[in-house]
């Protein structure tokens, strides 16, 4: 029986992106940031976030947006 993960095509783009993603998740773990909360928050905020302040979305600089 072949598992679904064996059907994923390994493209050069995927081979570059995957280690970056795992690196961000490891950074979350290092700084005691919940990876799910971090990813959910930044994916909602990134489109409207100013490009010159993009480093504030990295796990080590991330602060949860307080909704009022």
N, C-alpha and C positions, 0 to 999 in steps of 0.2 A: 504494500500500500504506500502510495506517495503522499506525503504531507503537503498541505497548501504552500508552506514556506519554501518548498523546493521548486515551486513554479515561478517564483519571483525572478524576473530577468535582471541579471547583474550588469547594469549599464555603467559606463564611466562616470556619469553624473551621480548616480546612486552611490557609487563607490567613494565619491568625494564628500557627499552630503551626510552619509551615515556616520562617519567618525566625528564630524562637526557636531551633529545632533547629540551623540553620546558624550562628547566633551562638555556640552552645555548641561546635560543631565548630571554628569559627574561634578560639575561646578556647583550645581544646586545642592547636591549632597554635601559637598565640602562646606558650604556656607549655611547649612541647615535650612534650606529653602525647599518648600514642598514643590516638586517638579510639576505636578498637575496644576496647582494654583498658579505657579509662575507662567507656565505655557498658556493656560487659559487666559490669564490677564494680558500677557503681551500680545497674543494673537488678536484680542479685542482692541488693543490700544495702538498697535504698530502702524496702521493705515493713517491715523491722524496725528501720529507723533512726529515732532520736528526732527529732521535728519541730523541736525547738528547736536542733538541731545540723545542720539540713539544709544550711546553707551550706558545711559541710565536704565535701559531695559535689560542689561546683562544681569545674571543672577546675583553677582556680588554687589551690585548697585541698586537692585530692584526694591521698590517699595510698593506695597499694594495701594492701588487707587482707592481713596475713601469716597464712597458715594454718599452725598448729603441729601 
